[in-house]
Amino acid sequence: MNIHFKAYGHKGILVQWPAEIKDSTLFEQQAFIKLVEDKIPEIDFAYHTYQEVYIEYKRPISNLELHKTQLKEVYKQTQIEFNQKSIVWSVPVCYEEDLVPDLKLYLEKKKLSLDALITLHTAAKHRVYFIGFLPGFLYLGGLPPKLSINRKEIPSKLIKKGTVAIGGKQTGIYPQNSPGGWYGIGYTPISFFDPSIKEPTWAKSGDFIQFKSVSRDELKDIESRISVGNFQLESTAYAS
Amino acid sequence: MLAKIEMLKKGVLMSIQDKGRSKHASIGVPRAGYVDTKEAVKLNTLLGNKKSAAVLEWSMLGPKLKFPKPTYIAISQHTVGSSLNGTNIRTREKIFVPADSVLKLGTSREKMYQYVAIKDGFKTENVLSSQSHLVGYLDSENMELKYVPIIEDAFNLSRPSFQLPSLGSNNLVRSMEALPGPEFDLLPKSILDALSNYFTLSNRRDRMGIQFNELVANDLPSMLSVPIIPGTIQLTPGGKMILLGKDCQTTGGYPRILWLPEDALAKLYQLPVGVKFKLKISSQ
């Protein structure tokens, strides 16, 4: 078994995989979380990042070794579903300088043309690995290596809601106004978090996001359709 | 019928808090909840409320509120300078508020976060099964504060107030219990030695976290984003120690070197700037 268990706080146990970004780890974590939540009623909730699952129990843990053994047993029974179908969501993005103040700086630093950026960024399928940082903030893998850029040394005070940004080897979408250290390269009118509905996020880890470049006019059209509740995201199934 | 409180003057860092919403970490939602759970529960108990009823929290400068209908309130222990219709009122006590009263809430030199609880809890908007403030979605600084008024009768008016015995001053507590965090094992002896020094809290503090004044030099490796929970102390590459509060993010990328149990977290959060304390690290 190449995973480790560690106590975290009075009620939590961390399950740790090797520190890397891998689809097989993601699938294993998803299957494992489903199974532990099913089989161990003492668990309150669980969630994951690239290489860790955090499990919180309803009550403080009195016998750590017992819980670890129980989790190991469940891990042994965990089966990864290969050939699983993932949803690919098509998310409209307007890549224009006056919508995202960082775009010019990003292109200068990367010595890229705007067309090259759009071509590369919209061609890739970006895997949703997990949601964190802000409510509904997706951590997306699958960035073409040519587009990666180190985070800003001094984070910007305000990145606007809807900003599609690159930080390191990842793309992220700011679901609300926030300080942040990533470079904004585009703007999307799509909402990624709505706490007034039962499932506040429509994207799930394991899904893909594919960005679709839209013009200023198309952006306006989509915004007005969203405001009257007449816009639906396109999605397709993809066997990974 | 609910009565609506009129906000005559806002306080500092005001927010409505209940026990929070821990179950939504998988979609990046902070837990939130009372900074000082013990104090909030105490006040709710005094009023005969559910333990988890919503209270109003603020820091340093309290708000001024007008109540159109009668109710009961209770104010946190160390809050000084509170008055009802111009008369000073006591803390940790069930206080009758007649119709059309003006309540001025005070401040504290000993505790950073103050509370007022109301009979049956504040009635405000609920998001993801909690009334706690949620940045960007539930703005409790500007929301309508409502409450269930009580029926004014002879029994209510004649009921004497009572004072609970004091639990003693938290100011004497200078040693905070801490447990090893997930990356504790990576710490070399030089850092373990540095952790046994006195620390103080800086002005860089809010419900998401508090930065310590003292730096701890380190060359710990950088990490991918991992789960984080309130009470964790992170150590940044620049040597900053950051204590994560109830509104902390669900994921973060700095080594999680220590973790403070809920009681210690509340005590540290209530400590004013400049007070010295030590971390007493026990094994898990």
HADDOCK unambig.tbl for C-alpha pairs under 7 A between the chains (distance, minus, plus):
assign (segid A and resid 6 and name CA) (segid B and resid 182 and name CA) 6.87 0.50 0.50
assign (segid A and resid 8 and name CA) (segid B and resid 181 and name CA) 6.35 0.50 0.50
assign (segid A and resid 8 and name CA) (segid B and resid 182 and name CA) 6.31 0.50 0.50
assign (segid A and resid 9 and name CA) (segid B and resid 259 and name CA) 6.24 0.50 0.50
assign (segid A and resid 45 and name CA) (segid B and resid 23 and name CA) 6.06 0.50 0.50
assign (segid A and resid 47 and name CA) (segid B and resid 25 and name CA) 6.75 0.50 0.50
assign (segid A and resid 47 and name CA) (segid B and resid 26 and name CA) 4.94 0.50 0.50
assign (segid A and resid 48 and name CA) (segid B and resid 227 and name CA) 6.94 0.50 0.50
assign (segid A and resid 49 and name CA) (segid B and resid 225 and name CA) 6.58 0.50 0.50
assign (segid A and resid 49 and name CA) (segid B and resid 226 and name CA) 5.57 0.50 0.50
assign (segid A and resid 49 and name CA) (segid B and resid 227 and name CA) 6.52 0.50 0.50
assign (segid A and resid 52 and name CA) (segid B and resid 226 and name CA) 6.36 0.50 0.50
assign (segid A and resid 54 and name CA) (segid B and resid 227 and name CA) 6.42 0.50 0.50
assign (segid A and resid 131 and name CA) (segid B and resid 26 and name CA) 6.35 0.50 0.50
assign (segid A and resid 131 and name CA) (segid B and resid 27 and name CA) 5.15 0.50 0.50
assign (segid A and resid 131 and name CA) (segid B and resid 28 and name CA) 5.48 0.50 0.50
assign (segid A and resid 132 and name CA) (segid B and resid 27 and name CA) 6.37 0.50 0.50
assign (segid A and resid 132 and name CA) (segid B and resid 28 and name CA) 4.08 0.50 0.50
assign (segid A and resid 132 and name CA) (segid B and resid 250 and name CA) 5.71 0.50 0.50
assign (segid A and resid 132 and name CA) (segid B and resid 251 and name CA) 5.40 0.50 0.50
assign (segid A and resid 133 and name CA) (segid B and resid 28 and name CA) 6.00 0.50 0.50
assign (segid A and resid 133 and name CA) (segid B and resid 249 and name CA) 5.34 0.50 0.50
assign (segid A and resid 133 and name CA) (segid B and resid 250 and name CA) 6.14 0.50 0.50
assign (segid A and resid 133 and name CA) (segid B and resid 251 and name CA) 5.62 0.50 0.50
assign (segid A and resid 134 and name CA) (segid B and resid 28 and name CA) 5.29 0.50 0.50
assign (segid A and resid 134 and name CA) (segid B and resid 29 and name CA) 6.56 0.50 0.50
assign (segid A and resid 134 and name CA) (segid B and resid 249 and name CA) 6.64 0.50 0.50
assign (segid A and resid 135 and name CA) (segid B and resid 27 and name CA) 5.79 0.50 0.50
assign (segid A and resid 135 and name CA) (segid B and resid 28 and name CA) 4.14 0.50 0.50
assign (segid A and resid 135 and name CA) (segid B and resid 29 and name CA) 4.58 0.50 0.50
assign (segid A and resid 136 and name CA) (segid B and resid 27 and name CA) 5.51 0.50 0.50
assign (segid A and resid 136 and name CA) (segid B and resid 28 and name CA) 5.83 0.50 0.50
assign (segid A and resid 137 and name CA) (segid B and resid 28 and name CA) 6.84 0.50 0.50
assign (segid A and resid 176 and name CA) (segid B and resid 136 and name CA) 6.70 0.50 0.50
assign (segid A and resid 195 and name CA) (segid B and resid 127 and name CA) 6.26 0.50 0.50
assign (segid A and resid 195 and name CA) (segid B and resid 128 and name CA) 6.28 0.50 0.50
assign (segid A and resid 196 and name CA) (segid B and resid 127 and name CA) 6.67 0.50 0.50
